[in-house]
């Protein structure tokens, strides 16, 4: 038996090829087929330049559940604060806008007064002094007479009994319908002789049935106002038995005098008017009571006449008298 040739190698020695065998080439990429110059140029133009390659932004790291809960809580608190701020601002505006009687918690007992428009005196002619100005000793009113007339309050309906023309002027005959028929002619003569220049008036009726007639009579001078006897305790108004001093008015003013000087500091219409307030003596005729306010301011006489079934409420009547006095002052 012949010996077999050992083909293994010893450790640390590279294996040598067997005799007669040539080592093959090392495995690698397949050789490329030669390309035409045109194809090579096209491939080079399609390949992006290294400096033009866009960088891909890394994806944002996801928010941890714990951080997400904190973010939602912060957003909820921010929204709540914004809502409270808006509501607080609305409440503050609501408190400053309406009257106290319309605000829950701040309301006061309704005393029956009426809501009148904002009062403002009409513009004076250029260079004319105020009626109560220091340079107007005669207290002459140079403003338009209709602008000095008290406007009707909210909820009132016009009373056609006071017939005025488009300029607000009222004839002497319309005004004298407020008096008993047997004294009208005498009063008309008095108005003509005592220097009457103009009458303006307005009438309205409130939902509770109170009728209000307001008149302004302008004379040539303040002295003629004193001569007119149609607004005192002896005045004979139509449907009225007799007049006496308004006990509520005199009690509030703390005087028994029928003439009460009124001053309204801070009202923007400072001045002084002489006011006399009367009421019909009970029992009243026809079931309706009448109250009269007489206001003398310089060359103008104002009259506020209120009539109501049963009894005339003191608060809206006195309110109307005072506001008309403010306009004349």
KETORLUM-245998 format. One record per residue (C-alpha): residue number from 1; residue in three letters; chain; x negated, y negated, z negated. Coordinates in steps of 0.02 Angstrom, whole numbers, plus 50000, padded with zeros to 5 digits. Layout:
{rec NUM; 'ALA'; 'A'; {X; Y; Z}}
...
***
This chain:
{rec 1; 'UNK'; 'A'; {50000; 50000; 50000}}
{rec 2; 'UNK'; 'A'; {49925; 49836; 50056}}
{rec 3; 'UNK'; 'A'; {49917; 49679; 49945}}
{rec 4; 'UNK'; 'A'; {50046; 49540; 49977}}
{rec 5; 'UNK'; 'A'; {49984; 49365; 50008}}
{rec 6; 'UNK'; 'A'; {50033; 49242; 49870}}
{rec 7; 'UNK'; 'A'; {50120; 49089; 49943}}
{rec 8; 'UNK'; 'A'; {50149; 48993; 49782}}
{rec 9; 'UNK'; 'A'; {50038; 48854; 49724}}
{rec 10; 'UNK'; 'A'; {49953; 48827; 49569}}
{rec 11; 'UNK'; 'A'; {50016; 48696; 49447}}
{rec 12; 'UNK'; 'A'; {49959; 48517; 49491}}
{rec 13; 'UNK'; 'A'; {49914; 48562; 49669}}
{rec 14; 'UNK'; 'A'; {50017; 48506; 49818}}
{rec 15; 'UNK'; 'A'; {50086; 48638; 49929}}
{rec 16; 'UNK'; 'A'; {49997; 48650; 50094}}
{rec 17; 'UNK'; 'A'; {50087; 48695; 50250}}
{rec 18; 'UNK'; 'A'; {50072; 48867; 50315}}
{rec 19; 'UNK'; 'A'; {49956; 48895; 50455}}
{rec 20; 'UNK'; 'A'; {50025; 48860; 50625}}
{rec 21; 'UNK'; 'A'; {50168; 48748; 50561}}
{rec 22; 'UNK'; 'A'; {50174; 48561; 50589}}
{rec 23; 'UNK'; 'A'; {50268; 48456; 50458}}
{rec 24; 'UNK'; 'A'; {50432; 48375; 50524}}
{rec 25; 'UNK'; 'A'; {50468; 48191; 50513}}
{rec 26; 'UNK'; 'A'; {50541; 48119; 50351}}
{rec 27; 'UNK'; 'A'; {50732; 48098; 50351}}
{rec 28; 'UNK'; 'A'; {50783; 47915; 50380}}
{rec 29; 'UNK'; 'A'; {50907; 47802; 50474}}
{rec 30; 'UNK'; 'A'; {50944; 47851; 50651}}
{rec 31; 'UNK'; 'A'; {50848; 47754; 50778}}
{rec 32; 'UNK'; 'A'; {50946; 47608; 50855}}
{rec 33; 'UNK'; 'A'; {50982; 47605; 51037}}
{rec 34; 'UNK'; 'A'; {50900; 47457; 51121}}
{rec 35; 'UNK'; 'A'; {51029; 47318; 51147}}
{rec 36; 'UNK'; 'A'; {51041; 47191; 51284}}
{rec 37; 'UNK'; 'A'; {50983; 47011; 51245}}
{rec 38; 'UNK'; 'A'; {51164; 46948; 51260}}
{rec 39; 'UNK'; 'A'; {51232; 47071; 51132}}
{rec 40; 'UNK'; 'A'; {51093; 47032; 51011}}
{rec 41; 'UNK'; 'A'; {51128; 46846; 51022}}
{rec 42; 'UNK'; 'A'; {51315; 46873; 50990}}
{rec 43; 'UNK'; 'A'; {51280; 46980; 50837}}
{rec 44; 'UNK'; 'A'; {51163; 46849; 50769}}
{rec 45; 'UNK'; 'A'; {51294; 46711; 50788}}
{rec 46; 'UNK'; 'A'; {51428; 46813; 50696}}
{rec 47; 'UNK'; 'A'; {51319; 46848; 50545}}
{rec 48; 'UNK'; 'A'; {51342; 46717; 50407}}
{rec 49; 'UNK'; 'A'; {51193; 46612; 50364}}
{rec 50; 'UNK'; 'A'; {51125; 46647; 50190}}
{rec 51; 'UNK'; 'A'; {51149; 46467; 50133}}
{rec 52; 'UNK'; 'A'; {51330; 46462; 50198}}
{rec 53; 'UNK'; 'A'; {51385; 46613; 50100}}
{rec 54; 'UNK'; 'A'; {51525; 46570; 49981}}
{rec 55; 'UNK'; 'A'; {51504; 46605; 49799}}
{rec 56; 'UNK'; 'A'; {51645; 46702; 49719}}
{rec 57; 'UNK'; 'A'; {51700; 46624; 49554}}
{rec 58; 'UNK'; 'A'; {51707; 46746; 49414}}
{rec 59; 'UNK'; 'A'; {51882; 46789; 49352}}
{rec 60; 'UNK'; 'A'; {51941; 46700; 49194}}
{rec 61; 'UNK'; 'A'; {51928; 46804; 49042}}
{rec 62; 'UNK'; 'A'; {52101; 46859; 48980}}
{rec 63; 'UNK'; 'A'; {52170; 46770; 48826}}
{rec 64; 'UNK'; 'A'; {52167; 46878; 48674}}
{rec 65; 'UNK'; 'A'; {52341; 46916; 48600}}
{rec 66; 'UNK'; 'A'; {52295; 46825; 48439}}
{rec 67; 'UNK'; 'A'; {52243; 46667; 48533}}
{rec 68; 'UNK'; 'A'; {52401; 46676; 48640}}
{rec 69; 'UNK'; 'A'; {52511; 46675; 48485}}
{rec 70; 'UNK'; 'A'; {52419; 46522; 48420}}
{rec 71; 'UNK'; 'A'; {52444; 46432; 48586}}
{rec 72; 'UNK'; 'A'; {52632; 46469; 48589}}
{rec 73; 'UNK'; 'A'; {52649; 46409; 48408}}
{rec 74; 'UNK'; 'A'; {52561; 46245; 48450}}
{rec 75; 'UNK'; 'A'; {52674; 46218; 48600}}
{rec 76; 'UNK'; 'A'; {52831; 46249; 48495}}
{rec 77; 'UNK'; 'A'; {52776; 46124; 48362}}
{rec 78; 'UNK'; 'A'; {52734; 45994; 48495}}
{rec 79; 'UNK'; 'A'; {52907; 46013; 48573}}
{rec 80; 'UNK'; 'A'; {52991; 46001; 48402}}
{rec 81; 'UNK'; 'A'; {52897; 45840; 48361}}
{rec 82; 'UNK'; 'A'; {52947; 45766; 48529}}
{rec 83; 'UNK'; 'A'; {53130; 45808; 48500}}
{rec 84; 'UNK'; 'A'; {53129; 45732; 48325}}
{rec 85; 'UNK'; 'A'; {53047; 45574; 48394}}
{rec 86; 'UNK'; 'A'; {53180; 45554; 48528}}
{rec 87; 'UNK'; 'A'; {53323; 45586; 48406}}
{rec 88; 'UNK'; 'A'; {53248; 45466; 48278}}
{rec 89; 'UNK'; 'A'; {53231; 45329; 48407}}
{rec 90; 'UNK'; 'A'; {53412; 45356; 48462}}
{rec 91; 'UNK'; 'A'; {53476; 45348; 48283}}
{rec 92; 'UNK'; 'A'; {53378; 45188; 48250}}
{rec 93; 'UNK'; 'A'; {53450; 45108; 48406}}
{rec 94; 'UNK'; 'A'; {53625; 45167; 48360}}
{rec 95; 'UNK'; 'A'; {53612; 45088; 48188}}
{rec 96; 'UNK'; 'A'; {53556; 44919; 48253}}
{rec 97; 'UNK'; 'A'; {53687; 44911; 48391}}
{rec 98; 'UNK'; 'A'; {53862; 44940; 48315}}
{rec 99; 'UNK'; 'A'; {53942; 44861; 48165}}
{rec 100; 'UNK'; 'A'; {53920; 44939; 47993}}
{rec 101; 'UNK'; 'A'; {54102; 44989; 47990}}
{rec 102; 'UNK'; 'A'; {54069; 45110; 48134}}
{rec 103; 'UNK'; 'A'; {53918; 45198; 48057}}
{rec 104; 'UNK'; 'A'; {53954; 45349; 47945}}
{rec 105; 'UNK'; 'A'; {53878; 45323; 47773}}
{rec 106; 'UNK'; 'A'; {53858; 45136; 47798}}
{rec 107; 'UNK'; 'A'; {54039; 45092; 47832}}
{rec 108; 'UNK'; 'A'; {54133; 44965; 47730}}
{rec 109; 'UNK'; 'A'; {54318; 44955; 47701}}
{rec 110; 'UNK'; 'A'; {54409; 44881; 47850}}
{rec 111; 'UNK'; 'A'; {54484; 44715; 47793}}
{rec 112; 'UNK'; 'A'; {54587; 44691; 47950}}
{rec 113; 'UNK'; 'A'; {54479; 44562; 48035}}
{rec 114; 'UNK'; 'A'; {54482; 44550; 48225}}
{rec 115; 'UNK'; 'A'; {54338; 44571; 48345}}
{rec 116; 'UNK'; 'A'; {54309; 44412; 48443}}
{rec 117; 'UNK'; 'A'; {54187; 44386; 48586}}
{rec 118; 'UNK'; 'A'; {54022; 44301; 48544}}
{rec 119; 'UNK'; 'A'; {54057; 44117; 48519}}
{rec 120; 'UNK'; 'A'; {53956; 43984; 48608}}
{rec 121; 'UNK'; 'A'; {53991; 43801; 48637}}
{rec 122; 'UNK'; 'A'; {54003; 43738; 48816}}
{rec 123; 'UNK'; 'A'; {53864; 43637; 48895}}
{rec 124; 'UNK'; 'A'; {53869; 43450; 48871}}
{rec 125; 'UNK'; 'A'; {53857; 43323; 49011}}
{rec 126; 'UNK'; 'A'; {53682; 43257; 49039}}
{rec 127; 'UNK'; 'A'; {53635; 43135; 48901}}
{rec 128; 'UNK'; 'A'; {53793; 43164; 48797}}
{rec 129; 'UNK'; 'A'; {53769; 43186; 48609}}
{rec 130; 'UNK'; 'A'; {53840; 43324; 48501}}
{rec 131; 'UNK'; 'A'; {54006; 43291; 48415}}
{rec 132; 'UNK'; 'A'; {53922; 43305; 48245}}
{rec 133; 'UNK'; 'A'; {53756; 43231; 48302}}
{rec 134; 'UNK'; 'A'; {53674; 43089; 48206}}
{rec 135; 'UNK'; 'A'; {53690; 42975; 48357}}
{rec 136; 'UNK'; 'A'; {53878; 43005; 48374}}
{rec 137; 'UNK'; 'A'; {53962; 42911; 48231}}
{rec 138; 'UNK'; 'A'; {54134; 42924; 48311}}
{rec 139; 'UNK'; 'A'; {54115; 43114; 48323}}
{rec 140; 'UNK'; 'A'; {54177; 43111; 48501}}
{rec 141; 'UNK'; 'A'; {54182; 43278; 48592}}
{rec 142; 'UNK'; 'A'; {54105; 43261; 48765}}
{rec 143; 'UNK'; 'A'; {54112; 43447; 48805}}
{rec 144; 'UNK'; 'A'; {54248; 43523; 48912}}
{rec 145; 'UNK'; 'A'; {54400; 43548; 48800}}
{rec 146; 'UNK'; 'A'; {54443; 43721; 48866}}
{rec 147; 'UNK'; 'A'; {54267; 43777; 48821}}
{rec 148; 'UNK'; 'A'; {54301; 43730; 48639}}
{rec 149; 'UNK'; 'A'; {54459; 43836; 48631}}
{rec 150; 'UNK'; 'A'; {54452; 43997; 48530}}
{rec 151; 'UNK'; 'A'; {54452; 44150; 48645}}
{rec 152; 'UNK'; 'A'; {54571; 44296; 48618}}
{rec 153; 'UNK'; 'A'; {54504; 44445; 48517}}
{rec 154; 'UNK'; 'A'; {54485; 44623; 48578}}
{rec 155; 'UNK'; 'A'; {54649; 44716; 48603}}
{rec 156; 'UNK'; 'A'; {54752; 44558; 48627}}
{rec 157; 'UNK'; 'A'; {54881; 44531; 48763}}
{rec 158; 'UNK'; 'A'; {54913; 44359; 48835}}
{rec 159; 'UNK'; 'A'; {55067; 44271; 48769}}
{rec 160; 'UNK'; 'A'; {55158; 44184; 48911}}
{rec 161; 'UNK'; 'A'; {55243; 44067; 48790}}
{rec 162; 'UNK'; 'A'; {55088; 43956; 48799}}
{rec 163; 'UNK'; 'A'; {55101; 43901; 48980}}
{rec 164; 'UNK'; 'A'; {54936; 43829; 49039}}
{rec 165; 'UNK'; 'A'; {54881; 43782; 49214}}
{rec 166; 'UNK'; 'A'; {54729; 43854; 49302}}
{rec 167; 'UNK'; 'A'; {54616; 43732; 49209}}
{rec 168; 'UNK'; 'A'; {54688; 43782; 49038}}
{rec 169; 'UNK'; 'A'; {54782; 43618; 49015}}
{rec 170; 'UNK'; 'A'; {54950; 43623; 48927}}
{rec 171; 'UNK'; 'A'; {55085; 43491; 48949}}
{rec 172; 'UNK'; 'A'; {55155; 43395; 48801}}
{rec 173; 'UNK'; 'A'; {55326; 43475; 48828}}
{rec 174; 'UNK'; 'A'; {55253; 43651; 48814}}
{rec 175; 'UNK'; 'A'; {55160; 43605; 48656}}
{rec 176; 'UNK'; 'A'; {55315; 43525; 48578}}
{rec 177; 'UNK'; 'A'; {55412; 43689; 48597}}
{rec 178; 'UNK'; 'A'; {55322; 43739; 48436}}
{rec 179; 'UNK'; 'A'; {55432; 43613; 48344}}
{rec 180; 'UNK'; 'A'; {55616; 43605; 48302}}
{rec 181; 'UNK'; 'A'; {55719; 43537; 48446}}
{rec 182; 'UNK'; 'A'; {55780; 43384; 48349}}
{rec 183; 'UNK'; 'A'; {55604; 43317; 48319}}
{rec 184; 'UNK'; 'A'; {55525; 43347; 48489}}
{rec 185; 'UNK'; 'A'; {55571; 43181; 48567}}
{rec 186; 'UNK'; 'A'; {55504; 43082; 48421}}
{rec 187; 'UNK'; 'A'; {55341; 43178; 48421}}
{rec 188; 'UNK'; 'A'; {55324; 43155; 48608}}
{rec 189; 'UNK'; 'A'; {55335; 42967; 48587}}
{rec 190; 'UNK'; 'A'; {55208; 42975; 48449}}
{rec 191; 'UNK'; 'A'; {55086; 43069; 48559}}
{rec 192; 'UNK'; 'A'; {55104; 42940; 48697}}
{rec 193; 'UNK'; 'A'; {55082; 42793; 48581}}
{rec 194; 'UNK'; 'A'; {54943; 42870; 48478}}
{rec 195; 'UNK'; 'A'; {54820; 42890; 48620}}
{rec 196; 'UNK'; 'A'; {54839; 43072; 48673}}
{rec 197; 'UNK'; 'A'; {54722; 43112; 48817}}
{rec 198; 'UNK'; 'A'; {54734; 43300; 48843}}
{rec 199; 'UNK'; 'A'; {54805; 43462; 48770}}
{rec 200; 'UNK'; 'A'; {54737; 43635; 48801}}
{rec 201; 'UNK'; 'A'; {54804; 43798; 48729}}
{rec 202; 'UNK'; 'A'; {54797; 43987; 48727}}
{rec 203; 'UNK'; 'A'; {54914; 44121; 48658}}
{rec 204; 'UNK'; 'A'; {54899; 44307; 48626}}
{rec 205; 'UNK'; 'A'; {54987; 44451; 48539}}
{rec 206; 'UNK'; 'A'; {54898; 44588; 48441}}
{rec 207; 'UNK'; 'A'; {54954; 44772; 48432}}
{rec 208; 'UNK'; 'A'; {55026; 44744; 48257}}
{rec 209; 'UNK'; 'A'; {55143; 44611; 48327}}
{rec 210; 'UNK'; 'A'; {55048; 44458; 48264}}
{rec 211; 'UNK'; 'A'; {55071; 44312; 48384}}
{rec 212; 'UNK'; 'A'; {54938; 44177; 48389}}
{rec 213; 'UNK'; 'A'; {54951; 44007; 48475}}
{rec 214; 'UNK'; 'A'; {54799; 43894; 48475}}
{rec 215; 'UNK'; 'A'; {54804; 43713; 48534}}
{rec 216; 'UNK'; 'A'; {54673; 43576; 48548}}
{rec 217; 'UNK'; 'A'; {54732; 43396; 48564}}
{rec 218; 'UNK'; 'A'; {54604; 43266; 48619}}
{rec 219; 'UNK'; 'A'; {54639; 43083; 48575}}
{rec 220; 'UNK'; 'A'; {54553; 42923; 48627}}
{rec 221; 'UNK'; 'A'; {54469; 42908; 48457}}
{rec 222; 'UNK'; 'A'; {54465; 42993; 48287}}
{rec 223; 'UNK'; 'A'; {54580; 42862; 48212}}
{rec 224; 'UNK'; 'A'; {54725; 42918; 48322}}
{rec 225; 'UNK'; 'A'; {54710; 43096; 48253}}
{rec 226; 'UNK'; 'A'; {54755; 43032; 48080}}
{rec 227; 'UNK'; 'A'; {54909; 42946; 48149}}
{rec 228; 'UNK'; 'A'; {54985; 43108; 48217}}
{rec 229; 'UNK'; 'A'; {55106; 43182; 48089}}
{rec 230; 'UNK'; 'A'; {55140; 43347; 48172}}
{rec 231; 'UNK'; 'A'; {55022; 43453; 48068}}
{rec 232; 'UNK'; 'A'; {55051; 43438; 47881}}
{rec 233; 'UNK'; 'A'; {55171; 43502; 47748}}
{rec 234; 'UNK'; 'A'; {55310; 43397; 47824}}
{rec 235; 'UNK'; 'A'; {55292; 43470; 47998}}
{rec 236; 'UNK'; 'A'; {55454; 43547; 48059}}
{rec 237; 'UNK'; 'A'; {55402; 43697; 48161}}
{rec 238; 'UNK'; 'A'; {55529; 43794; 48262}}
{rec 239; 'UNK'; 'A'; {55609; 43934; 48159}}
{rec 240; 'UNK'; 'A'; {55516; 43884; 47998}}
{rec 241; 'UNK'; 'A'; {55612; 43830; 47844}}
{rec 242; 'UNK'; 'A'; {55471; 43734; 47757}}
{rec 243; 'UNK'; 'A'; {55282; 43738; 47733}}
{rec 244; 'UNK'; 'A'; {55174; 43743; 47577}}
{rec 245; 'UNK'; 'A'; {54988; 43762; 47544}}
{rec 246; 'UNK'; 'A'; {54916; 43933; 47583}}
{rec 247; 'UNK'; 'A'; {54886; 44000; 47408}}
{rec 248; 'UNK'; 'A'; {54758; 44129; 47466}}
{rec 249; 'UNK'; 'A'; {54654; 43998; 47557}}
{rec 250; 'UNK'; 'A'; {54654; 43875; 47412}}
{rec 251; 'UNK'; 'A'; {54617; 44014; 47289}}
{rec 252; 'UNK'; 'A'; {54465; 44071; 47388}}
{rec 253; 'UNK'; 'A'; {54400; 43894; 47405}}
{rec 254; 'UNK'; 'A'; {54429; 43856; 47222}}
{rec 255; 'UNK'; 'A'; {54525; 43697; 47254}}
{rec 256; 'UNK'; 'A'; {54705; 43642; 47262}}
{rec 257; 'UNK'; 'A'; {54669; 43513; 47396}}
{rec 258; 'UNK'; 'A'; {54746; 43545; 47567}}
{rec 259; 'UNK'; 'A'; {54592; 43473; 47653}}
{rec 260; 'UNK'; 'A'; {54442; 43586; 47633}}
{rec 261; 'UNK'; 'A'; {54274; 43536; 47712}}
{rec 262; 'UNK'; 'A'; {54191; 43689; 47789}}
{rec 263; 'UNK'; 'A'; {54007; 43709; 47827}}
{rec 264; 'UNK'; 'A'; {53933; 43858; 47915}}
{rec 265; 'UNK'; 'A'; {53744; 43863; 47888}}
{rec 266; 'UNK'; 'A'; {53647; 43975; 48006}}
{rec 267; 'UNK'; 'A'; {53792; 43993; 48126}}
{rec 268; 'UNK'; 'A'; {53709; 43890; 48261}}
{rec 269; 'UNK'; 'A'; {53859; 43772; 48258}}
{rec 270; 'UNK'; 'A'; {53824; 43667; 48106}}
{rec 271; 'UNK'; 'A'; {53941; 43527; 48059}}
{rec 272; 'UNK'; 'A'; {54095; 43487; 47961}}
{rec 273; 'UNK'; 'A'; {54280; 43500; 47999}}
{rec 274; 'UNK'; 'A'; {54428; 43454; 47892}}
{rec 275; 'UNK'; 'A'; {54543; 43604; 47878}}
{rec 276; 'UNK'; 'A'; {54719; 43610; 47807}}
{rec 277; 'UNK'; 'A'; {54802; 43781; 47793}}
{rec 278; 'UNK'; 'A'; {54990; 43806; 47762}}
{rec 279; 'UNK'; 'A'; {55112; 43950; 47749}}
{rec 280; 'UNK'; 'A'; {55298; 43965; 47766}}
{rec 281; 'UNK'; 'A'; {55392; 43963; 47603}}
{rec 282; 'UNK'; 'A'; {55481; 44126; 47559}}
{rec 283; 'UNK'; 'A'; {55611; 44185; 47596}}
{rec 284; 'UNK'; 'A'; {55562; 44163; 47778}}
{rec 285; 'UNK'; 'A'; {55687; 44133; 47917}}
{rec 286; 'UNK'; 'A'; {55722; 44275; 48038}}
{rec 287; 'UNK'; 'A'; {55612; 44399; 47945}}
{rec 288; 'UNK'; 'A'; {55452; 44324; 48019}}
{rec 289; 'UNK'; 'A'; {55325; 44222; 47923}}
{rec 290; 'UNK'; 'A'; {55224; 44080; 48001}}
{rec 291; 'UNK'; 'A'; {55056; 44011; 47947}}
{rec 292; 'UNK'; 'A'; {54974; 43855; 48017}}
{rec 293; 'UNK'; 'A'; {54794; 43795; 48015}}
{rec 294; 'UNK'; 'A'; {54762; 43611; 48054}}
{rec 295; 'UNK'; 'A'; {54584; 43561; 48099}}
{rec 296; 'UNK'; 'A'; {54525; 43384; 48123}}
{rec 297; 'UNK'; 'A'; {54355; 43357; 48203}}
{rec 298; 'UNK'; 'A'; {54320; 43184; 48270}}
{rec 299; 'UNK'; 'A'; {54436; 43144; 48415}}
{rec 300; 'UNK'; 'A'; {54508; 43322; 48424}}
{rec 301; 'UNK'; 'A'; {54650; 43400; 48325}}
{rec 302; 'UNK'; 'A'; {54659; 43589; 48323}}
{rec 303; 'UNK'; 'A'; {54809; 43694; 48276}}
{rec 304; 'UNK'; 'A'; {54812; 43882; 48244}}
{rec 305; 'UNK'; 'A'; {54989; 43950; 48226}}
{rec 306; 'UNK'; 'A'; {55017; 44133; 48181}}
{rec 307; 'UNK'; 'A'; {55184; 44222; 48164}}
{rec 308; 'UNK'; 'A'; {55216; 44401; 48114}}
{rec 309; 'UNK'; 'A'; {55364; 44505; 48060}}
{rec 310; 'UNK'; 'A'; {55366; 44522; 47872}}
{rec 311; 'UNK'; 'A'; {55207; 44428; 47826}}
{rec 312; 'UNK'; 'A'; {55055; 44357; 47915}}
{rec 313; 'UNK'; 'A'; {54896; 44445; 47861}}
{rec 314; 'UNK'; 'A'; {54778; 44322; 47777}}
{rec 315; 'UNK'; 'A'; {54612; 44392; 47839}}
{rec 316; 'UNK'; 'A'; {54636; 44379; 48029}}
{rec 317; 'UNK'; 'A'; {54726; 44213; 48008}}
{rec 318; 'UNK'; 'A'; {54587; 44134; 47905}}
{rec 319; 'UNK'; 'A'; {54459; 44212; 48022}}
{rec 320; 'UNK'; 'A'; {54541; 44128; 48172}}
{rec 321; 'UNK'; 'A'; {54547; 43960; 48082}}
{rec 322; 'UNK'; 'A'; {54364; 43967; 48031}}
{rec 323; 'UNK'; 'A'; {54303; 44020; 48204}}
{rec 324; 'UNK'; 'A'; {54402; 43882; 48288}}
{rec 325; 'UNK'; 'A'; {54327; 43759; 48164}}
{rec 326; 'UNK'; 'A'; {54153; 43820; 48208}}
{rec 327; 'UNK'; 'A'; {54183; 43788; 48391}}
{rec 328; 'UNK'; 'A'; {54239; 43609; 48355}}
{rec 329; 'UNK'; 'A'; {54094; 43571; 48237}}
***
